[in-house]
């Protein structure tokens, strides 16, 4: 635990693309290079070995264990395979009701037709192309014809038998075509819904990113406006103390150097740690303590195990500035500023409290009044619902601002 009262506180590859193919698999394009050695020079004594990088062919990565190659260009997963087999079995069961033959006859016929159509539809891959229904219809028709040929070959029907039952075969082709087209349309609708949901999620993520960038830009602008005012006032105090009390002027200048040493590396940083933010806040409080005098003291209680925890830049110093400006300075007797942190389950709770004037209205109006409303927006942009900010009044006087951030195991 650090305290400023009554003494001074101590400080511290190639681009990658992908295209969809089939019922859910995706090929990833990647390029690699191979090294060749070539002799350069006129004579054997002058020759030297040179490394030449030659682009190789684009090759797909190893297939996931969930996906298996059949014929080139066709990939499937077991979920899709079982789904198609189940649909085919259901159709075969319906056809078997009016069929006097054993169940395996319609079962084999429907399975061969169904998977032939599924293969043709998969090769056509109409899911994200123009005129998908026409592509589905053509693929289903071709698949139905291929299925008919497979049925004749698997069941070993003779040409004479096929000619005698031509109408039955034609009926099977049309039934397979319409059933395959209907099922393919269901897959198409499902694909479109999934893609629309993915696009909506991406748009939402982009919106959050833009919101985060806007808040960060607003924070940088606010910081650029506040820091010159703070520096000019401090330098004016140093100039005054140089004439009246050179010893205190030297101490104030040392605290200002500590503050700049902690602040400058974070001007362009997008992330920092709780420990660095604490160093910045401590240097800032040391400077203000000398400027305000004995009316202000501060206590810092940050556990060592939380110092390396990631923390949003300039968030802690904003709370400290508001505690000084709206709590300590307006109070006749000043007060004490306390910085503390603790881990609470899966959250890190950081609070800045003061024993100054406090606020007379409710916490919501006070939050708006001291300009802290953008902190909640910034937390929402960074952490979503996992980041929380609260402002409460203390008894008999004073206020406490509390940040709750998700605990992260590493930076």
C-alpha positions in Angstrom: 0.0 0.0 0.0 1.3 3.4 -1.0 0.3 6.6 0.9 1.2 10.3 0.4 0.2 11.4 3.9 2.0 12.7 5.7 5.2 12.1 3.6 5.8 12.1 -0.2 4.8 8.9 -2.0 7.5 6.8 -3.7 7.3 6.3 -7.6 8.3 3.3 -9.8 2.6 -13.7 -45.9 1.3 -13.9 -48.9 -2.4 -13.1 -49.1 -4.8 -15.9 -48.4 -8.2 -16.4 -49.9 -10.9 -18.9 -49.7 -13.8 -20.1 -51.8 -16.8 -22.1 -50.8 -17.2 -25.5 -52.3 -19.9 -28.1 -51.6 -22.0 -28.4 -48.5 -19.9 -26.4 -46.1 -16.3 -27.1 -46.7 -13.9 -24.3 -47.7 -10.6 -24.4 -49.6 -7.9 -22.2 -48.4 -5.5 -20.8 -51.0 -1.9 -20.7 -50.0 1.4 -20.2 -51.8 4.8 -21.6 -50.8 8.2 -21.1 -52.2 11.0 -23.6 -52.8 14.6 -22.8 -52.9 16.9 -23.8 -55.8 20.6 -23.5 -55.9 22.1 -22.3 -59.2 25.8 -21.9 -60.1 26.6 -18.4 -61.3 29.9 -17.4 -62.9 32.1 -18.1 -65.9 34.6 -20.7 -64.7 34.2 -23.4 -62.1 36.4 -21.4 -59.8 34.2 -18.3 -60.1 30.9 -20.1 -59.7 29.0 -19.4 -56.5 25.9 -20.8 -55.1 22.8 -18.6 -55.3 19.5 -19.0 -53.6 16.5 -18.5 -55.9 12.9 -18.4 -54.7 10.5 -19.8 -57.2 6.7 -19.6 -56.5 5.1 -23.1 -56.4 1.6 -24.0 -57.3 -1.3 -23.0 -55.1 -2.1 -26.1 -53.0 -5.0 -26.6 -50.7 -4.3 -27.3 -47.0 -4.9 -30.7 -45.5 -8.6 -31.5 -45.2 -10.2 -31.3 -41.8 -10.9 -34.6 -40.2 -14.6 -33.8 -40.6 -14.3 -33.6 -44.4 -13.3 -36.4 -46.7 -12.5 -36.3 -50.5 -14.4 -38.5 -52.9 -14.1 -37.5 -56.5 -12.1 -34.4 -57.2 -14.2 -31.4 -56.6 -16.5 -33.1 -54.2 -16.2 -32.8 -50.4 -18.7 -33.7 -47.7 -19.0 -34.0 -44.0 -20.7 -36.8 -42.1 -23.5 -34.6 -40.9 -24.5 -33.8 -44.4 -24.1 -37.4 -45.5 -26.3 -38.7 -42.7 -28.9 -36.0 -43.4 -29.2 -36.9 -47.1 -29.3 -40.7 -46.2 -32.1 -40.0 -43.7 -34.1 -38.0 -46.2 -33.7 -40.7 -48.8 -34.7 -43.4 -46.3 -37.9 -41.5 -45.5 -38.8 -41.2 -49.1 -38.1 -44.9 -49.6 -40.3 -45.7 -46.7 -43.2 -43.7 -48.2 -42.7 -45.4 -51.6 -42.6 -48.9 -50.0 -46.2 -48.5 -48.8 -47.6 -49.2 -52.3 -44.7 -51.5 -53.3 -45.1 -55.3 -53.1 -41.4 -55.9 -53.4 -38.9 -56.0 -50.4 -37.9 -52.7 -48.8 -34.4 -52.9 -50.2 -35.7 -52.2 -53.7 -37.1 -48.7 -53.1 -34.3 -48.1 -50.6 -31.5 -48.7 -53.1 -33.3 -46.8 -55.8 -33.9 -43.7 -53.7 -30.4 -43.7 -52.2 -28.7 -44.0 -55.6 -30.9 -41.2 -57.0 -30.5 -39.0 -53.9 -26.8 -39.2 -53.7 -26.4 -38.8 -57.5 -28.4 -35.6 -57.3 -26.6 -34.4 -54.2 -23.3 -34.9 -56.0 -24.4 -32.9 -59.1 -25.8 -30.1 -57.0 -22.6 -30.0 -55.0 -20.5 -29.8 -58.1 -22.7 -27.0 -59.5 -22.4 -25.2 -56.2 -25.2 -22.7 -56.9 -25.5 -21.4 -53.4 -23.9 -18.0 -53.9 -24.1 -17.6 -57.7 -26.6 -16.0 -60.0 -29.8 -17.8 -61.1 -29.4 -20.5 -58.4 -32.8 -22.1 -59.0 -31.9 -22.7 -62.7 -28.6 -24.2 -61.7 -30.4 -26.4 -59.1 -32.9 -27.6 -61.7 -30.2 -28.5 -64.3 -28.1 -30.2 -61.6 -31.1 -32.2 -60.3 -32.1 -33.3 -63.8 -28.6 -34.5 -64.6 -28.4 -36.2 -61.2 -31.7 -38.0 -61.8 -30.5 -39.4 -65.1 -27.2 -40.5 -63.5 -29.2 -42.1 -60.7 -31.3 -44.0 -63.3 -28.2 -45.4 -64.9 -26.8 -46.4 -61.5 -30.1 -48.2 -60.6 -30.0 -50.1 -63.8 -26.4 -51.1 -63.3 -26.7 -51.9 -59.6 -29.9 -54.0 -59.9 -28.6 -55.5 -63.1 -31.7 -54.8 -65.2 -31.5 -56.1 -68.7 -32.1 -53.8 -71.7 -35.3 -55.8 -72.5 -36.6 -55.2 -68.9 -35.8 -51.5 -69.1 -37.7 -51.2 -72.4 -40.7 -53.1 -70.9 -40.8 -50.8 -67.9 -40.0 -47.5 -69.6 -42.9 -45.7 -68.1 -41.9 -46.8 -64.6 -38.4 -45.7 -65.1 -39.6 -42.3 -66.5 -41.8 -41.9 -63.4 -38.8 -42.6 -61.2 -36.7 -40.1 -63.0 -39.3 -37.3 -62.7 -40.0 -38.2 -59.0 -36.3 -38.1 -58.2 -35.9 -34.8 -60.1 -38.7 -33.0 -58.2 -37.7 -34.5 -54.8 -34.1 -33.6 -55.4 -35.0 -30.1 -56.5 -37.3 -29.5 -53.5 -34.6 -30.7 -51.0 -31.9 -28.6 -52.8 -34.2 -25.6 -52.5 -34.4 -26.2 -48.8 -30.6 -26.3 -48.6 -30.5 -23.1 -50.7 -32.8 -21.3 -48.3 -30.8 -22.5 -45.3 -27.6 -21.4 -46.9 -29.0 -17.9 -47.6 -30.3 -17.6 -44.1 -26.9 -18.6 -42.7 -25.1 -16.2 -44.9 -27.4 -13.4 -44.0 -26.9 -14.1 -40.3 -23.1 -14.0 -40.9 -23.4 -10.7 -42.8 -25.5 -9.3 -39.9 -22.9 -10.4 -37.4 -20.1 -8.9 -39.4 -22.0 -5.6 -39.8 -22.6 -5.6 -36.0 -18.9 -6.2 -35.4 -17.9 -3.4 -37.8 -20.3 -1.1 -36.0 -18.7 -1.9 -32.6 -15.3 -1.4 -34.1 -16.3 2.0 -35.5 -17.8 3.0 -32.2 -14.6 2.0 -30.4 -12.5 4.0 -32.8 -14.7 7.0 -32.4 -14.5 6.8 -28.6 -10.7 6.4 -28.8 -10.5 9.5 -31.1 -12.6 11.5 -28.7 -10.4 10.4 -25.8 -7.3 11.4 -27.7 -8.8 14.8 -28.4 -9.8 15.3 -24.8 -6.3 14.3 -23.7 -4.7 16.7 -26.1 -6.9 19.5 -24.7 -6.3 18.7 -21.0 -2.6 17.9 -20.9 -1.3 21.3 -22.2 -3.4 23.1 -19.5 -2.0 20.8 -16.8 1.6 21.2 -18.0 1.4 25.0 -18.3 -0.1 25.4 -14.8 2.6 23.1 -13.4 5.4 24.9 -15.2 4.0 28.2 -13.9 4.1 26.8 -10.4 7.7 25.7 -10.9 8.6 29.2 -12.0 7.0 30.7 -9.0 8.6 28.3 -6.6 12.0 28.9 -8.2 11.8 32.4 -6.9 10.2 31.7 -3.5 11.2 28.1 -2.6 13.9 26.6 -4.8 13.8 23.3 -2.9 10.1 22.7 -3.5 10.6 23.9 -7.1 13.2 21.1 -7.6 10.8 18.5 -6.0 7.9 19.7 -8.2 10.0 19.5 -11.3 11.1 16.0 -10.4 7.5 14.9 -10.1 6.7 16.5 -13.4 9.5 14.6 -15.0 8.2 11.4 -13.5 4.7 12.2 -14.9 6.1 12.9 -18.4 8.2 9.7 -18.3 5.0 7.7 -17.6 2.7 9.6 -19.9 4.8 10.0 -23.1 5.1 6.3 -24.0 1.3 6.0 -23.8 0.4 8.8 -26.1 0.1 6.4 -29.1 -0.4 3.2 -27.2 -3.7 1.3 -27.8 -3.2 -0.9 -24.7 -1.4 -0.7 -21.4 -1.4 -2.3 -18.0 -2.9 -1.4 -14.7 0.7 -1.0 -13.3 1.6 1.6 -15.9 -1.6 3.4 -15.4 -1.0 3.5 -11.7 2.5 4.9 -12.2 1.0 7.7 -14.3 -1.8 8.4 -11.8 0.8 8.5 -8.9 3.0 10.9 -10.7 0.0 13.1 -11.5 -1.1 13.1 -7.9 2.4 13.9 -6.7 2.4 17.0 -8.9 -1.1 18.1 -7.8 -0.2 17.5 -4.1 2.6 20.0 -4.3 0.4 22.5 -6.1 -2.6 22.1 -3.8 -0.5 21.8 -0.7 -1.6 20.1 2.5 -5.3 20.0 1.5 -4.8 16.8 -0.5 -3.3 13.4 0.3 -3.6 10.1 -1.6 -3.4 6.4 -1.0 -2.6 3.7 -3.6 -3.4 0.1 -2.9 -2.8 -2.0 -6.1 -1.9 -5.6 -5.6 1.3 -6.6 -7.3 -0.3 -9.6 -9.0 -2.7 -7.2 -10.8 -0.1 -4.7 -12.1 0.5 -6.7 -15.3 -3.2 -7.0 -16.1 -4.3 -5.3 -19.3 -6.0 -1.9 -18.8 -7.5 0.7 -21.2 -5.1 3.7 -21.6 -5.9 6.9 -19.8 -9.0 5.5 -18.1 -7.7 5.6 -14.6 -6.2 9.1 -14.9 -9.6 10.4 -16.1 -11.2 9.2 -12.9 -8.4 10.7 -10.8 -8.7 14.0 -12.6 -12.4 14.1 -11.9 -11.9 13.2 -8.3 -9.5 16.1 -7.9 -11.5 18.6 -9.9 -15.0 17.9 -8.5 -14.2 16.4 -5.1 -11.0 17.7 -3.6 -10.6 21.2 -5.0 -14.2 22.4 -4.2 -14.0 21.1 -0.6 -12.8 23.7 2.0 -10.8 21.1 3.9 -9.6 19.2 0.8 -9.5 15.4 1.3 -7.9 12.1 0.4 -7.9 10.3 -3.0 -7.7 6.5 -2.8 -6.8 4.2 -5.7 -7.5 0.5 -5.1 -7.9 -2.7 -7.1 -9.0 -6.2 -6.4 -10.0 -9.4 -8.2 -13.6 -10.4 -7.8 -14.3 -13.7 -9.5 -13.8 -13.3 -13.2 -13.6 -9.5 -12.9 -11.0 -7.0 -11.9 -12.5 -4.2 -9.9 -10.7 -0.8 -9.8 -12.0 2.1 -7.8 -11.1 5.8 -7.3 -12.6 7.4 -4.2 -12.3 10.7 -2.6 -13.4 12.3 0.7 -14.0 15.6 -0.9 -17.2 17.5 -1.5 -19.1 14.7 -3.2 -22.3 15.4 -5.2 -25.6 16.6 -4.0 -27.9 15.1 -6.7 -28.3 11.5 -7.7 -25.4 9.4 -9.2 -26.8 9.5 -12.7 -26.9 13.3 -12.9 -23.5 13.6 -11.2 -22.0 11.2 -13.8 -23.2 13.5 -16.6 -22.1 16.6 -14.7 -18.5 15.5 -14.3 -18.1 14.4 -17.9 -17.8 10.7 -17.2 -20.6 9.5 -19.4 -18.2 8.5 -22.2 -16.5 6.0 -19.9 -19.4 3.7 -20.0 -19.6 3.9 -23.8 -15.9 3.2 -24.0 -16.2 0.1 -21.7 -19.1 -1.1 -23.8 -17.1 -0.8 -27.0 -14.1 -2.6 -25.5 -15.8 -5.3 -23.4 -19.5 -5.3 -24.2 -21.7 -6.3 -21.3 -18.6 -7.5 -19.3 -17.4 -4.0 -18.6 -19.2 -1.9 -16.0 -18.9 1.6 -14.6 -20.6 2.9 -11.4 -20.5 6.1 -9.5 -21.8 6.3 -5.9 -21.9 8.8 -3.0 -20.0 8.1 0.2 -21.0 8.9 3.7 -20.5 11.5 5.2 -19.1 13.0 2.1 -17.1 12.1 -1.0 -17.7 9.8 -4.0 -16.4 6.6 -5.5 -16.0 5.7 -9.1 -15.7 1.9 -9.8 -14.6 0.1 -13.0 -15.3 -3.7 -13.4 -13.3 -5.3 -16.2 -13.1 -8.9 -17.3 -10.2 -10.7 -15.8 -7.6 -11.9 -18.3 -5.0 -14.5 -17.6 -2.4 -12.9 -19.7 -1.7 -9.8 -21.7 
